Amino acid sequence: MYGLWKPRVLGAWRVPARGAAILAVNHSHNVDGPMIMGTAPRPVHFLIKKEAFVGPLDPFLRGIGQLKVDRTVADRAAITDALDVLAAGGVLGIFPEGTRGEGDFASLRAGLAYFAVRSGAPIVPVAVLGSTERRGRLVRALPPLRSRVDVVFGDAFAAGDGSGRRTRKALDEATVRIQERLTAHLADARRLTGRRAAGPL
């Protein structure tokens, strides 16, 4: 990551030094996951679409602790693997929007709330902000090579309401709270880094 781009990491100390934690990362570039893996202060286990586990990438991704998920079904094996990471005190990485898009946390899936409420692990919001410049891109979904990429970690917070409830209503309410916190962190990160423009990052 440091060889191909120029990461600037802000607030990494906000990631709990020990114990379970969930990194909730916005997703607008293909490099977002690897960027977090390369700059986070602790090893991160991401839920990654099964389509990425092909050829030599399969043993590599497994070897560095990444988790394969089938996004077309309720993948119980992936859910168990993710909960096992948190039960062991590890760090789980999630793109709560489910797929690469605008990276603005506008549409969150319920998975993040489920893992946070079920495990009790705090959520650390993470904003990955790449260049909006289109020129110099070898691949459309990647920031231009050698451009600056800001990785901004926010304050950890609890997703649940303290009741321990895991009902559908409780998860829906947790999702609303999470979205508010993630959206606020993204706005703060843009102000902090000077990346005020809306749209694809």
Backbone bond lengths (Angstrom), bond angles and torsions (degrees), N, CA, C in turn:
res aa  C-N    CA-C-N  psi(-1)  N-CA   C-N-CA  omega(-1)  CA-C   N-CA-C  phi
1 M - - - 1.467 - - 1.538 110.87 -
2 Y 1.339 116.07 -42.53 1.461 119.27 -178.72 1.524 111.73 -74.54
3 G 1.324 117.15 -19.04 1.450 119.14 178.08 1.518 113.12 -82.16
4 L 1.332 116.35 -33.61 1.464 120.59 -175.89 1.524 113.07 -93.17
5 W 1.341 116.60 -29.68 1.460 120.66 -179.72 1.523 109.52 -131.31
6 K 1.316 116.59 -173.85 1.459 121.46 179.64 1.524 108.93 -123.34
7 P 1.333 116.96 77.84 1.461 119.24 -178.08 1.527 111.90 -66.70
8 R 1.330 115.00 138.55 1.464 121.77 170.67 1.525 106.05 -120.22
9 V 1.319 116.58 113.49 1.455 122.29 -173.62 1.526 109.36 -101.54
10 L 1.324 115.43 124.26 1.458 121.54 -178.43 1.531 109.90 -122.96
11 G 1.324 116.58 132.36 1.463 121.60 174.12 1.511 115.38 77.74
12 A 1.329 119.14 19.34 1.468 120.31 -179.22 1.523 111.71 -59.23
13 W 1.318 117.53 -25.29 1.465 121.13 179.48 1.530 111.53 -65.62
14 R 1.320 117.78 -13.76 1.464 120.46 179.28 1.528 112.62 -75.54
15 V 1.324 117.78 -15.59 1.465 120.62 175.61 1.528 107.57 -73.26
16 P 1.344 118.35 123.72 1.470 119.73 179.53 1.524 111.59 -51.15
17 A 1.320 116.42 135.97 1.462 120.74 -175.70 1.524 112.57 -68.72
18 R 1.314 117.03 -24.39 1.463 121.15 178.91 1.524 109.28 -150.15
19 G 1.304 114.74 163.24 1.454 119.81 179.56 1.512 112.43 87.71
20 A 1.323 115.03 167.71 1.458 121.11 -177.33 1.517 111.82 -65.09
21 A 1.318 115.55 144.58 1.458 122.11 176.72 1.522 108.42 -157.06
22 I 1.326 115.53 153.62 1.457 121.62 177.68 1.521 108.80 -121.11
23 L 1.323 116.75 124.08 1.456 121.23 174.71 1.521 108.13 -93.28
24 A 1.330 116.93 118.34 1.465 122.35 178.38 1.521 107.68 -101.49
25 V 1.326 116.55 111.26 1.458 122.43 -168.28 1.531 110.59 -114.60
26 N 1.340 116.80 133.62 1.469 118.82 172.49 1.532 108.91 -70.18
27 H 1.324 116.65 159.42 1.467 118.78 -169.64 1.522 110.85 -139.89
28 S 1.326 115.86 99.16 1.459 119.76 177.00 1.523 112.64 -126.15
29 H 1.343 117.63 -11.49 1.464 121.94 179.08 1.524 109.75 -126.99
30 N 1.317 117.23 150.61 1.462 120.47 174.86 1.523 112.43 -64.04
31 V 1.306 116.85 -19.56 1.453 120.87 -175.80 1.534 112.50 -87.34
32 D 1.332 118.26 -3.85 1.462 120.37 -173.81 1.529 113.18 -57.93
33 G 1.332 116.85 -47.54 1.460 119.70 179.93 1.519 112.97 -61.81
34 P 1.348 117.71 -54.74 1.459 119.15 177.02 1.524 113.16 -58.17
35 M 1.340 117.33 -33.51 1.461 119.93 179.17 1.533 110.72 -63.70
36 I 1.338 116.76 -41.26 1.457 119.88 177.72 1.519 110.50 -68.32
37 M 1.328 117.11 -42.27 1.470 120.10 178.06 1.528 111.39 -58.43
38 G 1.331 116.08 -34.79 1.462 119.91 -176.28 1.510 114.91 -86.76
39 T 1.338 117.89 -14.86 1.466 119.30 -174.80 1.528 114.19 -120.63
40 A 1.326 118.83 -15.67 1.466 120.97 -179.18 1.525 109.99 -67.65
41 P 1.332 117.81 148.99 1.459 120.84 -178.16 1.528 113.77 -75.33
42 R 1.337 117.30 -9.17 1.464 121.29 178.04 1.526 109.17 -134.41
43 P 1.337 117.55 155.77 1.472 119.29 176.83 1.528 110.43 -59.71
44 V 1.331 116.50 139.14 1.462 121.66 -177.37 1.520 109.43 -120.72
45 H 1.329 115.75 133.17 1.463 122.35 178.45 1.526 107.95 -106.68
46 F 1.317 116.59 108.62 1.455 121.51 -177.91 1.525 111.04 -93.64
47 L 1.325 115.34 146.67 1.454 121.40 165.82 1.529 106.75 -82.16
48 I 1.331 116.58 115.86 1.464 122.04 -174.52 1.521 109.20 -121.60
49 K 1.334 116.04 137.97 1.466 120.48 -178.95 1.524 110.86 -55.01
50 K 1.326 115.02 141.58 1.472 120.64 -175.21 1.523 112.19 -61.15
51 E 1.350 116.94 -25.31 1.464 120.04 -179.20 1.522 112.71 -62.74
52 A 1.332 117.16 -20.28 1.469 120.19 179.69 1.525 112.31 -78.84
53 F 1.329 116.40 -17.72 1.463 120.48 -176.22 1.529 109.51 -88.59
54 V 1.312 115.74 70.79 1.467 120.95 -179.25 1.526 109.16 -129.23
55 G 1.334 115.22 149.65 1.457 120.50 176.74 1.518 112.38 55.30
56 P 1.340 116.68 -141.43 1.469 119.87 -178.00 1.527 113.51 -67.91
57 L 1.342 117.07 -16.40 1.470 118.63 177.77 1.519 111.92 -68.33
58 D 1.332 117.12 -28.08 1.465 120.62 -177.52 1.532 111.77 -59.12
59 P 1.338 119.49 -58.97 1.469 118.66 179.63 1.524 112.81 -65.74
60 F 1.331 116.48 -29.61 1.467 118.88 179.29 1.519 110.91 -66.33
61 L 1.341 116.59 -50.16 1.464 120.27 -178.90 1.524 111.31 -62.84
62 R 1.324 116.19 -41.61 1.466 119.40 177.56 1.520 110.56 -63.83
63 G 1.336 115.88 -39.81 1.458 120.77 -177.41 1.521 113.60 -64.00
64 I 1.340 116.94 -29.62 1.460 119.50 179.40 1.532 111.50 -98.79
65 G 1.347 114.81 15.22 1.459 119.04 169.80 1.511 116.83 84.07
66 Q 1.335 118.12 19.78 1.454 119.46 179.05 1.532 110.40 -84.33
67 L 1.331 116.02 154.11 1.457 121.73 -171.13 1.526 110.64 -112.33
68 K 1.328 116.01 128.57 1.464 121.10 -178.87 1.522 110.42 -84.77
69 V 1.332 116.55 133.53 1.461 120.53 179.09 1.527 110.44 -133.18
70 D 1.310 115.07 137.70 1.458 121.74 174.00 1.526 107.00 -91.97
71 R 1.332 116.76 110.90 1.462 120.84 -174.10 1.524 113.22 -79.42
72 T 1.337 117.35 -5.68 1.459 120.15 -177.31 1.529 112.41 -88.82
73 V 1.324 116.70 -11.03 1.470 120.42 -178.92 1.529 108.92 -138.58
74 A 1.317 115.80 172.35 1.464 120.41 171.40 1.529 106.83 -78.78
75 D 1.312 116.13 93.24 1.463 122.35 -171.59 1.530 109.67 -78.47
76 R 1.319 116.24 95.75 1.468 120.96 -175.79 1.523 112.17 -66.14
77 A 1.329 117.03 -34.18 1.469 119.92 178.90 1.526 110.15 -64.02
78 A 1.343 116.83 -43.16 1.466 120.45 178.96 1.521 111.19 -66.43
79 I 1.328 116.75 -38.96 1.465 120.43 177.91 1.530 110.03 -61.32
80 T 1.334 116.04 -45.18 1.470 120.13 178.81 1.519 111.07 -62.65
81 D 1.330 116.72 -43.97 1.469 120.26 179.76 1.540 110.71 -60.05
82 A 1.338 116.66 -42.37 1.461 120.41 -179.12 1.529 111.22 -66.21
83 L 1.319 116.28 -43.19 1.471 119.62 178.37 1.525 111.19 -65.46
84 D 1.337 116.81 -33.55 1.472 120.59 177.03 1.524 111.13 -63.99
85 V 1.342 116.57 -39.63 1.471 120.42 177.14 1.526 110.00 -58.68
86 L 1.331 116.20 -46.08 1.465 120.41 -178.30 1.530 110.96 -69.75
87 A 1.327 117.29 -38.72 1.468 120.84 179.37 1.524 111.21 -62.66
88 A 1.336 115.73 -30.29 1.463 120.48 179.62 1.528 112.15 -85.89
89 G 1.339 116.83 3.86 1.462 119.80 179.06 1.506 114.19 83.19
90 G 1.327 117.11 20.71 1.460 120.74 -178.80 1.518 112.85 -92.27
91 V 1.324 114.41 -177.42 1.472 122.05 -178.97 1.516 109.16 -110.68
92 L 1.328 115.55 122.63 1.459 122.27 178.67 1.521 109.20 -101.55
93 G 1.324 117.10 132.80 1.458 121.47 177.07 1.514 110.69 -105.06
94 I 1.323 116.91 132.14 1.465 121.02 -178.24 1.523 110.11 -135.91
95 F 1.320 115.15 138.09 1.462 121.11 167.42 1.527 105.82 -95.78
96 P 1.328 119.14 97.99 1.465 120.75 -171.54 1.520 114.39 -65.18
97 E 1.339 117.30 -16.51 1.466 119.50 176.60 1.529 111.99 -79.65
98 G 1.329 115.78 -10.70 1.454 120.76 174.76 1.509 115.60 88.84
99 T 1.320 117.40 -29.06 1.456 121.13 -178.46 1.518 109.35 -157.37
100 R 1.319 116.48 169.07 1.457 120.05 -179.83 1.518 110.57 -71.38
101 G 1.335 116.12 135.51 1.460 120.30 -179.78 1.515 110.30 -159.26
102 E 1.329 116.76 -132.26 1.465 120.92 -179.36 1.522 111.81 -73.14
103 G 1.330 117.04 -21.59 1.455 119.85 179.61 1.512 113.45 71.82
104 D 1.347 116.82 30.28 1.461 119.63 -175.54 1.531 113.45 -113.68
105 F 1.336 117.01 10.26 1.465 122.81 179.85 1.530 112.14 59.51
106 A 1.338 117.70 25.74 1.466 120.23 -175.84 1.526 112.20 -74.46
107 S 1.328 117.93 -27.46 1.455 120.90 -177.46 1.523 109.75 -133.91
108 L 1.327 115.95 101.63 1.457 120.85 -177.32 1.519 110.88 -99.38
109 R 1.322 115.61 140.63 1.451 120.91 171.99 1.530 109.01 -87.85
110 A 1.328 115.69 167.19 1.470 120.20 -173.11 1.525 113.34 -80.52
111 G 1.336 117.74 -8.77 1.460 119.79 -174.95 1.511 114.24 -58.91
112 L 1.318 117.06 -42.71 1.457 120.61 -178.46 1.519 110.75 -60.91
113 A 1.337 117.26 -45.92 1.467 120.63 178.99 1.519 110.55 -61.31
114 Y 1.312 117.08 -40.64 1.471 120.82 -179.34 1.522 110.57 -60.63
115 F 1.330 117.12 -50.37 1.459 120.01 -177.74 1.534 111.01 -64.00
116 A 1.326 116.63 -39.89 1.464 120.14 -177.71 1.518 111.48 -68.81
117 V 1.333 116.62 -45.15 1.468 119.96 -178.74 1.528 110.64 -71.02
118 R 1.312 116.78 -41.97 1.467 120.85 -178.70 1.526 111.51 -64.36
119 S 1.322 117.55 -41.74 1.470 121.13 -175.72 1.518 113.34 -90.96
120 G 1.334 116.79 -24.48 1.462 119.98 -173.85 1.518 113.08 78.46
121 A 1.332 117.13 5.27 1.474 120.75 -178.47 1.524 110.50 -72.72
122 P 1.332 117.23 141.95 1.472 119.77 176.06 1.516 111.21 -71.47
123 I 1.324 115.14 152.07 1.463 121.72 177.24 1.527 108.93 -101.07
124 V 1.323 116.32 131.90 1.461 121.98 173.92 1.528 107.74 -109.65
125 P 1.331 119.14 112.58 1.460 119.89 177.93 1.522 110.85 -71.77
126 V 1.322 116.60 139.63 1.463 121.82 -179.87 1.528 109.23 -132.64
127 A 1.316 116.15 127.50 1.461 121.33 176.27 1.521 108.66 -109.78
128 V 1.330 116.00 122.87 1.464 121.67 173.78 1.518 106.57 -105.79
129 L 1.319 115.97 114.69 1.461 121.60 -174.18 1.523 109.62 -117.57
130 G 1.338 115.51 110.73 1.457 121.00 179.70 1.510 111.27 -101.47
131 S 1.298 115.77 177.98 1.457 121.36 -178.04 1.523 111.44 -67.67
132 T 1.328 116.20 140.82 1.465 120.98 173.10 1.526 111.19 -86.12
133 E 1.309 116.86 -5.40 1.468 121.18 -179.49 1.527 110.23 -69.96
134 R 1.323 117.28 125.69 1.459 121.77 -178.91 1.519 112.70 -83.24
135 R 1.335 116.55 -30.60 1.459 119.21 -178.11 1.523 110.11 -68.28
136 G 1.310 116.32 146.55 1.453 121.34 176.55 1.523 113.35 87.78
137 R 1.327 117.49 2.84 1.455 119.73 179.12 1.527 109.87 -86.46
138 L 1.330 115.91 124.06 1.458 119.46 174.42 1.517 110.11 -78.97
139 V 1.338 115.84 -32.89 1.460 122.23 177.90 1.518 106.78 -127.21
140 R 1.325 115.95 132.78 1.464 120.59 -173.48 1.528 112.61 -57.77
141 A 1.334 117.30 -37.45 1.466 121.14 -174.95 1.524 112.98 -86.06
142 L 1.327 117.64 9.65 1.462 121.32 179.20 1.524 110.10 -119.10
143 P 1.335 117.43 148.91 1.468 119.24 172.19 1.526 109.06 -65.28
144 P 1.341 118.11 155.20 1.462 119.59 176.79 1.528 110.93 -57.05
145 L 1.328 116.68 141.27 1.468 120.24 179.25 1.524 110.38 -58.31
146 R 1.311 115.28 141.93 1.468 125.26 179.61 1.520 112.74 67.92
147 S 1.334 117.92 9.94 1.462 119.53 175.55 1.525 109.51 -83.23
148 R 1.327 116.06 162.41 1.460 120.51 -179.86 1.519 109.80 -79.79
149 V 1.317 115.01 135.18 1.466 121.94 174.27 1.522 107.13 -123.74
150 D 1.332 116.22 121.00 1.464 120.64 179.73 1.521 110.06 -93.27
151 V 1.326 116.12 130.89 1.465 122.79 175.85 1.524 106.69 -117.85
152 V 1.332 115.94 111.28 1.461 120.83 -172.98 1.527 110.07 -116.62
153 F 1.328 116.17 114.88 1.460 122.19 178.22 1.532 109.34 -90.93
154 G 1.331 116.15 137.63 1.456 121.16 179.91 1.517 112.45 -104.17
155 D 1.318 115.67 -177.51 1.465 121.24 179.52 1.526 110.71 -72.57
156 A 1.328 115.94 137.94 1.460 121.21 177.59 1.528 109.67 -68.91
157 F 1.331 115.49 146.42 1.456 119.82 178.42 1.525 109.67 -147.60
158 A 1.326 115.72 158.22 1.461 121.82 177.63 1.522 109.10 -90.16
159 A 1.326 116.76 137.19 1.466 121.06 -177.63 1.520 112.08 -84.23
160 G 1.338 117.25 -33.04 1.458 121.02 -176.33 1.515 112.39 -76.27
161 D 1.335 114.59 171.32 1.472 119.98 179.66 1.520 112.23 -95.80
162 G 1.323 116.36 7.47 1.458 120.52 178.62 1.513 113.96 91.44
163 S 1.325 117.23 -7.14 1.466 120.56 -177.88 1.520 112.80 -84.73
164 G 1.331 116.34 -18.79 1.459 120.17 -176.48 1.516 113.83 80.05
165 R 1.325 117.69 3.44 1.475 121.21 -179.62 1.526 111.31 -67.16
166 R 1.339 115.52 142.82 1.470 121.04 178.36 1.527 110.71 -124.37
167 T 1.312 117.17 23.06 1.454 121.02 179.90 1.526 110.41 -70.63
168 R 1.343 116.07 166.47 1.460 120.07 177.36 1.515 110.69 -58.52
169 K 1.344 116.59 -41.19 1.463 119.73 179.53 1.523 110.88 -63.32
170 A 1.327 116.52 -41.63 1.463 120.17 179.79 1.524 110.90 -63.42
171 L 1.333 116.66 -39.93 1.467 120.29 179.71 1.531 110.78 -69.28
172 D 1.331 116.46 -38.33 1.464 119.56 177.51 1.527 110.54 -63.21
173 E 1.331 116.34 -42.97 1.463 120.38 178.78 1.522 110.63 -65.03
174 A 1.339 116.52 -39.39 1.463 120.29 178.39 1.521 110.73 -64.32
175 T 1.340 116.76 -38.59 1.463 120.72 179.19 1.524 110.95 -62.10
176 V 1.334 116.85 -39.64 1.467 120.68 177.89 1.521 110.20 -64.38
177 R 1.335 116.90 -44.80 1.473 119.94 178.65 1.522 110.94 -61.88
178 I 1.331 115.90 -42.81 1.462 120.13 -179.69 1.519 110.63 -62.30
179 Q 1.321 116.93 -45.95 1.465 120.03 -178.61 1.520 111.47 -60.58
180 E 1.321 116.33 -40.07 1.469 119.71 178.73 1.522 110.67 -62.51
181 R 1.341 117.08 -43.57 1.467 120.43 -178.84 1.522 111.24 -68.70
182 L 1.336 117.47 -41.62 1.466 120.16 -178.58 1.519 111.21 -67.76
183 T 1.325 116.70 -41.40 1.463 120.47 179.12 1.520 111.13 -63.93
184 A 1.334 116.23 -41.19 1.461 120.47 178.66 1.525 110.34 -65.01
185 H 1.331 117.10 -40.31 1.470 119.72 178.90 1.522 110.97 -64.55
186 L 1.326 117.26 -41.11 1.466 120.12 179.67 1.526 110.65 -61.73
187 A 1.339 116.21 -41.91 1.470 119.68 178.19 1.523 110.66 -63.43
188 D 1.342 116.82 -42.56 1.466 120.74 178.35 1.531 110.76 -63.33
189 A 1.339 115.82 -41.18 1.466 119.93 -179.04 1.523 111.10 -64.62
190 R 1.331 116.61 -38.93 1.464 119.50 178.29 1.521 111.09 -65.12
191 R 1.329 116.71 -40.82 1.471 119.21 177.84 1.520 110.98 -65.73
192 L 1.328 115.93 -42.88 1.458 120.96 -178.09 1.518 112.30 -62.08
193 T 1.324 116.38 -39.03 1.463 121.03 -175.24 1.527 113.05 -94.77
194 G 1.343 116.54 -6.87 1.451 119.83 -178.37 1.514 113.89 80.85
195 R 1.320 117.21 12.91 1.469 121.32 178.69 1.519 108.16 -97.75
196 R 1.316 116.04 81.19 1.457 121.18 -172.85 1.520 113.50 -88.24
197 A 1.311 116.75 -16.46 1.472 118.95 -174.11 1.507 111.64 -66.44
198 A 1.325 115.19 142.50 1.458 120.33 174.11 1.511 109.03 -84.79
199 G 1.343 116.25 178.85 1.461 120.18 178.43 1.507 110.92 89.28
200 P 1.333 117.98 -169.95 1.464 122.20 -177.35 1.521 110.66 -56.28
201 L 1.313 115.98 138.27 1.472 120.83 -174.95 1.524 111.06 -86.87
